[in-house]
Each structure stands twice: as C-alpha cells, then as structure tokens.
Amino acid sequence: MILDFTPFGRLANPIGKLRHKSYICLDNIEDYPYSPMVNIILPGTETERRLVFYLAMEEYVAAHLDEILGDRDSREAFFHWQVSPTVIFGRNQVMEAEVNMAYCKEQGIKLFRRKSGGGCVYSDRGNIMLSFISGNTDVESTFGHFLGQVVTQLRSIGLNAERSGRNDILLDGRKISGNAFFLLPKSSIVHGTMLFDSDFSALERAITPSKAKISSKGVESMRQHVTNLRPALLASEDAKVRELADIELYKAWLTDAFCKGESIVLSEEQVAEIEKIEASYLEPDFISGKKHDYMLSREGKCKAGFVKLELEMDGGVIRSCMLSGDYFSLKDGLCEKLDALLRGAEDNKEALRERLGGLDLSEYVRDLWLDELLDALYPGQADAH
C-alpha cells in the first residue's frame, strides 16, 4: 500500500549533535517505521564518473541485491551521487524534442538516455541524485515507501515538503525532486533528484528546445516550477538546520537518516561488472533513440516575409522537408531543391548552411537570402560560419 505521509511529532532537537567534525545526523526518531537501508559505497578515492555509470550501478545492485546484502535484515540499498552538467532523458522520449541540442553542444553538456521512463532532467554538481534499490517489485508501494521517507526527513527539520502526484516532491508548493521507476524481475529501482543548489538558468536553457514546435509519439516533459533546497535551509531559525546548507553535510545527514550507519563497500571486481553495464548506455543508437520518427516545425520572419520549414525527422536526421510562408515566389522548384539537399542532414544551423551554401534562394523567392533564413529559423544559434 502507499504510505501515509503524515509527519512525525516535532522533535525538540531534530538534527542532533555534530559527529566526526563533518557529520550531522538525526537523533533517534521514536517509532521510526522502516528498517535502515544499506548505503552502497564505491571503493577507493572518489572520482567523477559519467551519469550512466551510476545508472549501471543501480542495475548491478538491483540484479545482485541478495548477494550484496547477504544475511542483513534490510532488503533495501541506497546511494547518492553528483555529476558535472548532464542531461538525462527518459527511454520513451525524443531527444531533439526535449533538449536544446545547440546549447548543450556549446556548453559541453553531456547527453544520455536512461532505461526508465519519466521526463527530461538536467543535473549538475548542485543536484544530488538519489538511488534506491528494493526487493519489492510493486511499483506503487515502492514509490510510496521511498518518497515517503524523503518527505519525512525534510519535514523532520521543519520544511514544508509534500509528495505531489506519483513521482514528485514539492517544497512550499514548488518541485524539488522528480523520480522515475525501473522494474527488474526480482527487484526495483527508484532514482530521483534533490535540487540543492542547481543552476536553473542552465537547466532552463538545456532542456528547452530552441524555438521549435515538435509533435511526436514520445512523451514530452512537464515544464514545472522548481526550487532549490539550500535557500530553505539557510532561512531556518534553527542554527543546526542552517548548517545543512553545506551540501556535504546535507548528504551525510540524509545518508545517516536513511541508513543508520549500515554500509557496504563494493569490490573492484564488482565495479568492473558495473562498467560493462555502463557500456550499454553508451551505444549511439540507444542514446539517439532511432526508433522515434517525428515532425518538427521551425518558423520566423526575415526580409522575404514569414517562413516556415516543416521537417520530417528520422532518428535525428531530416527525412524530408517543406518550406512555406507569405513570401513572394519568383519561380517554382524551391521545395523540391530543399527536400533533395537536406535529406540526411542534421537539424542545426551549421548543417543546413553546409547543405544549402551553393543554392541561390533569391532566384526562387524575392529577398530570400540564406543567412537571413537561417537566422530566422534558428534564432540565437551559432554555427561555424
């Protein structure tokens, strides 16, 4: 069943004392209703890895949960992680419909697809990714169980947190965490975000397609109002809660709240197996999602008038196109020329310039020039020209 998220009674000292100089943890909560999770730790010095390594780590832990946890009472594992700027989108989404491809390329933002559903997520070092692996394969109860614990911990330090819908957690009515589910035969994975101090300007630009109207059979992300956790922690009247505005202290506190000191360090051999799974996420066809066909429409105004370029896309490249608008045609044949020249090209300003550089558009349309057309269709997008 789905858990009741009514908060526990307010504690006189909800955070407790500082341990090990950099470790804040909760005092014991009376009638804490869950067995502690087991914190899964990578061996050796922590090095930054690709986002999909951690997705592979989830898969590995889920597939070997009984072996890893052994004779412990808990059948639940937990770990958190952070990455440099990356966009991860759901398995049923069209990459070009969710991601500002040009911006991500310019900024060096990595792009990956996950095997679970859900929407498009931008992650940076200010976003804490949470991974929960359970031996329970019931979707609703697993979601309720994990999200209920996250909400409970946020409420225990005086924050106005609540679950919203099936996947999200809100703080003061604004989204702070989104979560997705991946089911295996004998276990399940919930992975989600905790927006701590994320760059929302980069988030908005990275996951918003640039001035293109897209229709497809894929699932489009819900554009929601989001907020960071850190400002709410800094605004607390409790000095110990304010200490959690340090992201490292917050991560340590949350891990202790969930795991109560229970942990397992993976072996180097286990890490090597995880890296083998990671390779499946790096296949170009998997990332691009070539099974998706969709229509993309770009439009704008230039000296010739209003122009609209409709593109039929196939796995990220143009299959066919049609130009229309209120411009003044001088002779026929432009649409056929464009369709032939652009077939197989990528949808970006540089690719179109390369394909159309030898075509004099003004022969077909009065006052239509290539530079102006590309600026109208791809506003703000730079190319190598």
N, C-alpha and C positions, 0 to 999 in steps of 0.2 A: 504493500500500500504506500501511498505518498504521505510523507511525514507532515505533521502539524508543525508550522514554523513559529509558534508562539514562543517568545524569548524566555530564557530562564530568568529567575529573580535577579535583580540587580545586585552585584557583589559590592561589598564595602571597598575592596581593593581588587578591581577586575584584572589587573595585569600582574601584580606580584612584584617580586624583587628582581634586581638585575643579577644574572648569573654569568660566570666566566667572562666578566668585563664587557662582553658584547652580545649578551644573550638574555633577552627579556622573555619570560614565559608566564602563562596564566597560573594563578593559584588553582588548586583543585576545585572543580565545579561540582557541587553536590548533585547526585543523581545524573551524572553525565551519561547519556543514554547509548553511547556507542563504544565498542571495543576500539582501542587505538589502531590507527593504520600503521603500516610499516614503511618508514622512509627509505627509498631506494637511492643509493649513493654511488656515483661513479668513482673508480679507483684513481689514485694519483692526483697530481696537480690539476685543478680545473682549467680546461682550455675551451675556448669558444668553438662551438660546432655549428653546423648548419641546422636550421629548424627541423628539417626532416630526419635528422639523426634522432631527435627526441621523440618524434612520431614512431620511428622504428623501435626505439627503446620501449615505448608503450606497448607496441605489438609483441616484442620479445617477452616482456614481463608478463603480459596477459596470457601468452601461449605457454609459459613455464611457471605460472603462479604457484602451483602446489609445490613444485620443485624448489623454487626460490624461498618461499615462506616456510617450508618444512613442517615441523610439528607445532608451530606457533598457533595460538588460538585465532588470531586475526586472519581473515581471507581477503584483506584489502591492502593495497600498496599505494604510495603517494610519493611524488617528487615534483619540484618546481624548477623552472629554467628561464633563461632570458637569451635573446639573440640580438644581433645588430639588425638594422632596418630590413624587414622582410614582409612580403605579402603572401598569405596563405589563403587559398580559396577552396570551396567545397568540391567534392567529387562530381557533383551534378551541375556545376556552374561553367559558364562560358568565360574564359579568362579575359577576352577582349571586352566583354560586357561589364566586367567588374573592376578592371584595373586600368589606370591611366598608364598605358604602356610607355609612352614617350617620357613622362615624368620619372617613372621608375628606372628607365634606362639612363636618363641624365644623372640621376642621383645615386646610381649603383645599388638600388633596392632589389633584393633577390626575390624571385617569384617561384612558388611551389604550390602543388596541389596535394590535398590530403585525401585519404580514403574514406573519411566520414563525410556526412552531409553538412548542412548548415551554410552560413554565409561567408562573406569575404572578410578577412581580418588583417589589419596592419599591426605588426609587432615591432617594438624597438626595445632598447635597454630599460625604458621606463615602464614597460609592460611585463608583469610577472605571469608566465604561463603555468597553469596548474594541471597536473596529470594524475588521475585517479583510476586505479585498476581494481576491479572487484570480481569475485567469484559468482556474483549474482548476475544472471542474464536477463532479468526482467527490466525492460527499458524504463518504465515509469518509476518503479521503486528505486532503481539505481540513481536516476536523475534526482529524485526527491531526497534520497539519502545524502548524496554529496552536496547538492546545492543547499540543503537544509543545514549542513554543518558549516558551510561558508557563511551563510546568513547569521547563524547563531554566534559565530565568533565575532563578526562585525558588530552585532548587537551587544555582545558582552562588554564592548568598550564604548558603549554609548552612541553608536552610529545608527542612523535611521535606514537600515537595509531591509530589503524585501525581495522575494522571488517574484518575477513577472513572467507570465506565460509559462512555457515549458522549459526554456533554455536560459533565461537571463536573470541577472540580479541587478536591482536598482539601488542607488544611494540617493536619498532625498528626491526620488522620482526620476533620476537620470541613470542611464545604463553605465554600470561599472564593470560588468562581467557578462560575457556571452559564452555559451558552452555547446559542444557537439558530442554526439554519441557514436561509438563504433562497436558493433557486436561481433564477437567471436563465438565459436561453438560452445565453449565452456567458461567463458568469462566476458567481461565487457569493459570498455574504456570510456571515461568521460574526460574530455580535455577542454579547458577554458582559459579565459583571460582574467587578469586582475589589473585593470588600468590604474597604475600607481602614479606615474609622473610622465605619461606618454606625450609625444609631440603631436598635438591634434591638428596642427597646420599640415604637417607631413601626412598624417593619417587621411585627412580630407582630400588632399591632392592625389595621394597614391591610389586610393580605391574609388575615385570618382572618374569615370570615363570622360575624356575631354571633348565636350560639346557634341557628342554623338548620340543619336537616338537608336536604341537597339531593341529588337524583338527577337526572341529565341525560345527554344524549348527548355533551356536551362533555367535554374532558379536564381532570381535576382536578389541581391542583399537588401534588407530593410535598412534605410538610412535613418538612424535614430540619434537622438541627443545623447551624448556621452559625457562623462565626467571622470576626473582623476580622484583617487583616494587620498593622496598626500595632503591637499588643502584641508580636507575634513579632519584629518589627524592633527594638523597644525592648529586648527581652530578649537580643539578640545580644551575644556577648562582643566582637565587632569594632566599634570605635567608628565606622568608616565605614559599616557596615551600619546602626547606630543613627541615623546622620544621615538615612537614607532614611525615617525615621518622619515626616519633614516631607513632606506629600502632594505639594507642588510639586516637591521634589527627587526623590521616587519617580517621578513622571510623567516628568520629564526623563530620569532614568536608564533607565526602561523604553523610552522612545521611542528613545534613543540605542542601546540594546541591540538593538532590532529594526531600526532604520533606518540606523544608522551615519552620520548626518548627511544622508542623502538626503531631500529635501523638495520640495514643490511648493505654491505659494500659488494658491488658486483666484481667479478674477476676479470682479468684481461681477456681471457678466452670468451667470456660472455659478451664483452664489448665488441670483440671481433665478429661474433654472430650478429650483433645489432647492426654493425656496419654493412653486413651482407644484405640485411633487410633494407637498410637505407638506400642501397643502390637501386632498388625497385622504384623508389620515388624520383630518381634522377633520370629515368628514361624520358627522352624528349617527347615521345608520343603521349606518355602519361601526363606530363606537365601541361602540354598544349591542349589535351583533350580533343583529339582529332575527330572523334565521333560527332562533335557538335557542328551542325550547319545552322546558320542564322543570317538574318538580314540586318544590315547596318545602313543608317541614313545620315549623311553629312550635308550641312547646308550653311549658307552665308550670303553676304552681299558684297559685290565688287562693282567696278565701274560699268560692267556689262549689264548688271541687274542682279536679281535674286537667282542663285544657283543651288541646285540640289543634286547630290551624287548618291544614288542608291547602289549599295554593294551587296551582292550575294556572296557570303563567306563560306569557306570550306577549310576547317582546321587552321584558321589564322591567315589564310591567303585568299585573294579575290578569285572567285569563280566566274563572275560576270558582273557587269555594271550598266547603269542607265543614268544619263545626265538630263536634267530637266530644269526649267526656270522660266522667268519672264523676260529673258534676253531676246535680242533681235537676231535671228538666224540669217546668214548670208548664203549658205548653200547646205545641202543635205550631206549626210555621211559621217558626222562627228561621233554620234553614239556608237556606230559600228567600229570606227577607228579606236575609240577609247576602250571598248569592250575587248578588242583584239590585243591592244597594247598592255592593258592592265591585268589580263588573265594570268594568274600565278604570282602576282606581286603581293607584298605585304601591305597592310593598311597603315601607312605612315607617310609623312610629307616627303622624306628623303627618297623612299621607294618610288613614289609617283613622279617625282622630279626626274629620276633616272629614266623611267619608262617613257615619259612624255617630253623629254628635253628636245627631241627632234621634230616635234609636231607644232606647227604654227596655228594655234587656236583661233587667231584673228581672221584666218581665212574662212572659218565656219561661223563664227559669232562676232558681231560687231563689238569692238573694245574689250574682247576677252583675251587676257594675257596670262601666261602660266603662273608667274609669280603671284599675281592678284588672286587667281583662282585657288591656288594652294593656301594662301594666307586666309582666304575666306572659309575654306573647308577645314583647315587645321589651325585655328587661331591660337597664337601663343606657343605653337610647337616649332622648335628649331630643327634645322637639318644641316647637312654638311655643306650646303651651297654657300 
